[in-house]
Amino acid sequence: MRFGAAIIFAGVCALLAACGEEKRSAEQDDMIEPYSGKGANNWLRAADHTEPALWLARREAGGAAVRERAPAVERIRAALLSARAHVLETDRMLANRTAQLGQMLADDGHAEDFAQLISSLVDVAAAAGQKQTYGELCQHYYNLRHAGIERDAALAALASRYSAQKQFR
């Protein structure tokens, strides 16, 4: 009987330990170090009260003051809204990933408009016919651009690759 109690006790301890790990992982999501390239700012964190579209527009403007209803903010806001049906991440995470990708592309000499970048990658996700991971799309796009492939060709290659997912649904 003692052996059975020890097994139950070990199981309960393992379960409680796993719950602690899950909580720690969720907390660590907000503690990820920002991209440290030239001109990098901190990530937009879950506790921040800045709207993702406004934060991203300010980031794109190099930290300059941008009004809440500025055209750049409205374009980013519309792009984030269209993304909701096609990607898994929140607006905050899309803003963070777009800022990171935008900085990496700019460091490579391929600066792009953030709203257009979001819209283009959302179009790729839509071609797949199911929700995609935006961070993965960003990484694939960056790899192609970093390898010297032009914007339109990189997006076409991604759309072709992602649209192939439809046949396996």
Backbone as numpy.savetxt, mean C-alpha at the origin, in Angstrom:
# Nx Ny Nz CAx CAy CAz Cx Cy Cz
-3.48 -38.91 35.03 -4.29 -37.71 35.03 -3.43 -36.44 35.03
-2.28 -36.50 35.75 -1.39 -35.34 35.79 -0.87 -35.01 34.40
-0.58 -36.03 33.60 -0.08 -35.83 32.24 -1.11 -35.08 31.40
-2.39 -35.45 31.53 -3.46 -34.79 30.78 -3.60 -33.34 31.18
-3.48 -33.05 32.48 -3.58 -31.67 32.96 -2.41 -30.85 32.44
-1.23 -31.46 32.36 -0.06 -30.76 31.85 -0.24 -30.42 30.38
-0.82 -31.32 29.62 -1.06 -31.07 28.20 -2.07 -29.94 28.02
-3.13 -29.95 28.81 -4.14 -28.89 28.73 -3.51 -27.55 29.11
-2.71 -27.55 30.19 -2.04 -26.32 30.62 -1.12 -25.80 29.52
-0.36 -26.66 28.89 0.54 -26.26 27.81 -0.25 -25.71 26.63
-1.37 -26.33 26.33 -2.22 -25.85 25.23 -2.77 -24.47 25.50
-3.24 -24.24 26.72 -3.76 -22.92 27.10 -2.66 -21.87 27.02
-1.46 -22.22 27.51 -0.33 -21.28 27.44 0.02 -20.94 26.00
0.03 -21.95 25.14 0.34 -21.72 23.73 -0.72 -20.82 23.09
-1.97 -21.04 23.44 -3.06 -20.23 22.88 -2.91 -18.78 23.32
-2.64 -18.57 24.61 -2.47 -17.21 25.10 -1.24 -16.54 24.49
-0.19 -17.28 24.31 1.01 -16.73 23.68 0.73 -16.32 22.25
-0.05 -17.12 21.53 -0.38 -16.80 20.14 -1.21 -15.53 20.08
-2.12 -15.34 21.02 -2.92 -14.12 21.03 -2.03 -12.90 21.24
-1.07 -13.02 22.11 -0.14 -11.92 22.33 0.66 -11.60 21.09
1.07 -12.61 20.33 1.82 -12.39 19.10 0.97 -11.64 18.09
-0.30 -12.00 17.98 -1.18 -11.34 17.02 -1.32 -9.87 17.37
-1.50 -9.57 18.65 -1.62 -8.19 19.07 -0.33 -7.43 18.79
0.79 -8.05 19.07 2.07 -7.41 18.83 2.26 -7.14 17.34
1.85 -8.06 16.49 1.99 -7.87 15.05 1.16 -6.69 14.58
-0.05 -6.56 15.09 -0.91 -5.45 14.70 -0.30 -4.13 15.13
0.31 -4.11 16.33 0.95 -2.88 16.80 2.17 -2.56 15.95
2.91 -3.58 15.54 4.11 -3.36 14.76 3.81 -2.80 13.39
2.60 -3.05 12.86 2.22 -2.52 11.56 2.35 -1.00 11.55
2.04 -0.38 12.67 2.13 1.07 12.76 3.52 1.54 13.15
4.43 0.61 13.38 5.77 0.98 13.80 6.80 0.70 12.71
6.35 0.40 11.51 7.27 0.14 10.41 8.08 1.39 10.13
9.36 1.23 9.96 10.21 2.36 9.66 9.88 2.90 8.27
9.85 4.21 8.12 9.55 4.79 6.82 10.69 4.59 5.83
10.35 4.71 4.56 11.36 4.69 3.50 12.36 5.79 3.81
13.63 5.48 3.80 14.63 6.45 4.24 15.38 7.10 3.10
14.83 7.03 1.91 15.48 7.67 0.76 15.41 9.18 0.84
15.96 9.82 -0.15 16.01 11.28 -0.21 14.60 11.87 -0.06
14.42 12.78 0.88 13.17 13.50 1.04 12.07 12.69 1.72
12.41 11.57 2.35 11.39 10.73 2.96 10.81 11.39 4.21
9.51 11.25 4.40 8.81 11.69 5.61 8.32 10.45 6.33
7.75 10.63 7.49 7.18 9.50 8.21 5.95 8.97 7.49
5.61 7.75 7.85 4.38 7.15 7.32 3.18 7.85 7.92
2.07 7.73 7.25 0.79 8.14 7.80 0.36 7.00 8.71
0.29 7.24 9.99 0.00 6.19 10.97 -1.49 6.14 11.28
-1.92 5.01 11.81 -3.33 4.82 12.13 -3.83 5.86 13.13
-2.97 6.33 14.00 -3.37 7.30 15.02 -3.40 8.73 14.48
-2.88 8.96 13.29 -2.90 10.31 12.71 -4.32 10.68 12.32
-4.61 11.95 12.44 -5.96 12.43 12.11 -6.01 13.14 10.76
-4.97 13.00 9.96 -4.93 13.62 8.64 -5.57 12.68 7.63
-6.41 13.22 6.80 -7.03 12.42 5.74 -5.94 11.92 4.79
-5.98 10.65 4.39 -4.94 10.10 3.52 -4.73 10.88 2.23
-5.80 11.33 1.60 -5.65 12.08 0.34 -4.92 13.39 0.56
-5.24 14.08 1.64 -4.59 15.35 1.96 -3.13 15.11 2.32
-2.86 14.09 3.13 -1.48 13.76 3.51 -0.64 13.44 2.28
-1.21 12.64 1.38 -0.47 12.24 0.19 -0.21 13.42 -0.74
-1.19 14.31 -0.87 -1.01 15.50 -1.70 0.09 16.40 -1.11
0.11 16.51 0.20 1.16 17.31 0.84 2.52 16.64 0.65
2.53 15.35 0.73 3.78 14.60 0.53 4.28 14.81 -0.90
3.36 14.75 -1.86 3.72 14.94 -3.27 4.24 16.36 -3.50
3.70 17.30 -2.75 4.11 18.71 -2.89 5.36 19.01 -2.07
6.01 17.98 -1.55 7.24 18.18 -0.79 7.03 18.78 0.58
5.84 18.56 1.15 5.54 19.07 2.49 4.94 20.47 2.48
4.75 21.03 1.29 4.17 22.37 1.19 2.71 22.35 1.65
2.22 23.51 2.05 0.81 23.63 2.45 -0.08 23.36 1.25
-1.04 22.48 1.44 -2.01 22.15 0.40 -3.40 22.23 1.04
-4.30 22.95 0.40 -5.66 23.09 0.93 -6.43 21.78 0.80
-7.36 21.58 1.70 -8.16 20.35 1.74 -8.95 20.12 0.45
-9.35 21.18 -0.22 -10.14 21.06 -1.46 -9.32 21.38 -2.71
-8.01 21.33 -2.60 -7.14 21.59 -3.75 -7.35 20.52 -4.81
-7.16 20.86 -6.08 -7.35 19.87 -7.15 -6.53 18.59 -6.96
-5.31 18.72 -6.49 -4.47 17.52 -6.27 -5.10 16.60 -5.23
-5.65 17.18 -4.18 -6.30 16.38 -3.13 -7.54 15.70 -3.69
-8.31 16.42 -4.46 -9.54 15.86 -5.05 -9.22 14.69 -5.99
-8.15 14.84 -6.78 -7.76 13.75 -7.69 -7.32 12.51 -6.91
-6.54 12.72 -5.86 -6.10 11.59 -5.04 -7.28 10.97 -4.31
-8.17 11.81 -3.80 -9.37 11.32 -3.11 -10.20 10.44 -4.05
-10.37 10.87 -5.29 -11.14 10.08 -6.27 -10.42 8.77 -6.59
-9.10 8.82 -6.70 -8.34 7.60 -6.99 -8.46 6.61 -5.83
-8.36 7.10 -4.60 -8.50 6.23 -3.43 -9.90 5.62 -3.37
-10.89 6.41 -3.69 -12.27 5.92 -3.68 -12.45 4.80 -4.71
-11.90 4.97 -5.89 -12.02 3.94 -6.93 -11.24 2.68 -6.56
-10.22 2.83 -5.74 -9.39 1.68 -5.37 -10.11 0.72 -4.44
-11.04 1.20 -3.67 -11.70 0.37 -2.64 -12.31 -0.91 -3.19
-12.79 -0.89 -4.40 -13.42 -2.08 -4.99 -12.40 -3.07 -5.52
-11.13 -2.68 -5.61 -10.16 -3.52 -6.30 -8.92 -3.91 -5.50
-8.71 -3.27 -4.35 -7.54 -3.61 -3.54 -7.96 -3.89 -2.10
-7.11 -4.60 -1.40 -7.43 -5.05 -0.05 -7.10 -4.03 1.04
-6.15 -3.14 0.80 -5.68 -2.24 1.83 -6.61 -1.05 2.04
-6.41 -0.39 3.18 -7.16 0.82 3.51 -6.58 2.02 2.76
-7.32 3.12 2.78 -6.83 4.36 2.16 -5.50 4.78 2.77
-5.34 4.62 4.06 -4.10 4.99 4.74 -2.92 4.18 4.20
-3.12 2.89 4.06 -2.03 2.05 3.55 -1.75 2.35 2.08
-2.78 2.64 1.31 -2.56 3.03 -0.09 -1.74 4.31 -0.16
-2.07 5.26 0.71 -1.31 6.52 0.74 0.16 6.24 1.08
0.39 5.41 2.09 1.76 5.08 2.48 2.51 4.39 1.35
1.90 3.41 0.73 2.58 2.66 -0.34 2.80 3.53 -1.56
1.85 4.40 -1.86 2.01 5.30 -3.01 3.14 6.29 -2.75
3.22 6.81 -1.54 4.31 7.73 -1.20 5.65 7.03 -1.31
5.71 5.81 -0.82 6.95 5.04 -0.89 7.34 4.77 -2.34
6.38 4.27 -3.13 6.64 3.99 -4.54 7.01 5.27 -5.28
6.28 6.34 -5.03 6.57 7.61 -5.69 7.98 8.09 -5.41
8.43 7.95 -4.17 9.79 8.37 -3.82 10.82 7.47 -4.49
10.57 6.18 -4.50 11.51 5.25 -5.14 11.61 5.52 -6.63
10.47 5.77 -7.27 10.48 6.09 -8.70 11.21 7.41 -8.95
10.96 8.40 -8.11 11.63 9.70 -8.26 13.14 9.55 -8.09
13.54 8.72 -7.13 14.98 8.47 -6.93 15.61 7.84 -8.16
14.80 7.09 -8.93 15.26 6.46 -10.17 15.14 7.40 -11.38
14.61 8.60 -11.16 14.43 9.55 -12.25 13.12 9.36 -13.00
12.14 8.71 -12.37 10.85 8.44 -13.01 9.70 8.97 -12.17
9.75 10.23 -11.76 8.70 10.80 -10.92 7.35 10.70 -11.63
6.33 10.34 -10.86 4.98 10.21 -11.41 3.96 10.89 -10.51
2.88 11.33 -11.10 1.76 11.92 -10.40 1.12 10.84 -9.51
0.93 11.14 -8.22 0.43 10.14 -7.28 -0.99 9.67 -7.62
-1.88 10.58 -7.96 -3.25 10.18 -8.30 -3.26 9.27 -9.52
-2.47 9.62 -10.51 -2.40 8.81 -11.73 -1.77 7.45 -11.43
-0.80 7.43 -10.54 -0.15 6.18 -10.16 -1.16 5.24 -9.50
-1.93 5.76 -8.57 -2.97 4.94 -7.91 -3.96 4.44 -8.95
-4.47 5.33 -9.77 -5.48 4.95 -10.77 -4.96 3.90 -11.73
-3.72 4.05 -12.16 -3.14 3.09 -13.09 -3.00 1.70 -12.47
-2.54 1.65 -11.23 -2.38 0.36 -10.56 -3.74 -0.25 -10.20
-4.72 0.59 -9.92 -6.08 0.09 -9.67 -6.66 -0.51 -10.96
-6.36 0.09 -12.09 -6.79 -0.48 -13.37 -6.20 -1.87 -13.59
-4.95 -2.05 -13.18 -4.32 -3.37 -13.27 -5.05 -4.35 -12.36
-5.34 -3.93 -11.14 -6.06 -4.80 -10.20 -7.44 -5.15 -10.74
-8.11 -4.19 -11.35 -9.44 -4.43 -11.90 -9.39 -5.46 -13.02
-8.30 -5.47 -13.77 -8.15 -6.44 -14.87 -8.13 -7.87 -14.35
-7.72 -8.04 -13.10 -7.66 -9.38 -12.51 -9.05 -9.90 -12.15
-10.00 -9.00 -11.98 -11.35 -9.42 -11.67 -11.56 -9.81 -10.21
-10.57 -9.59 -9.37 -10.70 -9.84 -7.94 -9.78 -8.90 -7.19
-10.05 -8.69 -5.91 -9.23 -7.76 -5.14 -7.78 -8.22 -5.09
-6.90 -7.24 -5.15 -5.46 -7.48 -5.16 -4.80 -6.78 -3.98
-3.57 -7.14 -3.72 -2.76 -6.48 -2.71 -2.02 -5.33 -3.38
-2.34 -4.13 -2.97 -1.76 -2.94 -3.59 -0.24 -2.89 -3.43
0.24 -3.27 -2.26 1.68 -3.27 -2.04 2.41 -4.17 -3.02
1.81 -5.30 -3.33 2.40 -6.22 -4.30 2.41 -5.61 -5.70
1.31 -4.96 -6.07 1.25 -4.27 -7.35 2.35 -3.21 -7.45
2.52 -2.45 -6.36 3.56 -1.41 -6.34 4.93 -2.02 -6.55
5.19 -3.14 -5.88 6.50 -3.77 -6.00 6.76 -4.27 -7.42
5.75 -4.92 -8.01 5.90 -5.40 -9.39 6.14 -4.23 -10.35
5.36 -3.17 -10.16 5.51 -1.99 -11.03 6.89 -1.37 -10.86
7.34 -1.22 -9.63 8.65 -0.63 -9.40 9.75 -1.48 -10.03
9.66 -2.79 -9.87 10.68 -3.67 -10.45 10.79 -3.48 -11.96
9.64 -3.37 -12.62 9.65 -3.16 -14.07 10.24 -1.80 -14.43
9.81 -0.77 -13.72 10.31 0.59 -14.01 11.80 0.70 -13.70
12.22 0.08 -12.60 13.63 0.11 -12.20 14.50 -0.60 -13.23
13.92 -1.60 -13.89 14.64 -2.34 -14.93 14.71 -1.56 -16.24
14.09 -0.38 -16.28 14.18 0.47 -17.46 12.98 0.39 -18.39
11.95 -0.33 -18.01 10.75 -0.43 -18.85 9.92 0.84 -18.69
9.49 1.40 -19.79 8.70 2.64 -19.78 7.35 2.41 -19.10
6.77 3.49 -18.62 5.52 3.46 -17.85 4.41 2.66 -18.53
4.06 3.03 -19.75 2.95 2.37 -20.44 3.22 0.89 -20.68
4.45 0.55 -21.03 4.81 -0.86 -21.25 4.76 -1.64 -19.94
5.20 -1.02 -18.85 5.15 -1.69 -17.54 3.72 -1.95 -17.12
2.86 -0.96 -17.30 1.44 -1.13 -16.94 0.77 -2.18 -17.83
1.11 -2.20 -19.11 0.54 -3.20 -20.02 0.99 -4.61 -19.62
2.25 -4.75 -19.25 2.76 -6.06 -18.82 2.06 -6.52 -17.56
1.87 -5.61 -16.62 1.16 -5.97 -15.38 -0.29 -6.32 -15.65
-0.96 -5.54 -16.48 -2.37 -5.82 -16.80 -2.51 -7.19 -17.44
-1.59 -7.53 -18.33 -1.61 -8.84 -18.98 -1.41 -9.95 -17.95
-0.44 -9.76 -17.08 -0.14 -10.77 -16.06 -1.31 -10.94 -15.09
-1.87 -9.83 -14.62 -2.95 -9.91 -13.64 -4.28 -10.36 -14.25
-4.52 -10.02 -15.50 -5.78 -10.45 -16.13 -5.81 -11.96 -16.33
-4.65 -12.60 -16.34 -4.60 -14.05 -16.46 -5.24 -14.74 -15.26
-5.36 -14.03 -14.14 -5.99 -14.59 -12.94 -7.45 -14.95 -13.16
-8.11 -14.26 -14.09 -9.53 -14.49 -14.34 -9.80 -15.94 -14.75
-8.89 -16.52 -15.50 -9.12 -17.87 -16.01 -9.04 -18.92 -14.90
-8.49 -18.56 -13.74 -8.36 -19.53 -12.66 -9.39 -19.35 -11.56
-10.35 -18.46 -11.78 -11.39 -18.24 -10.77 -12.50 -19.21 -10.93
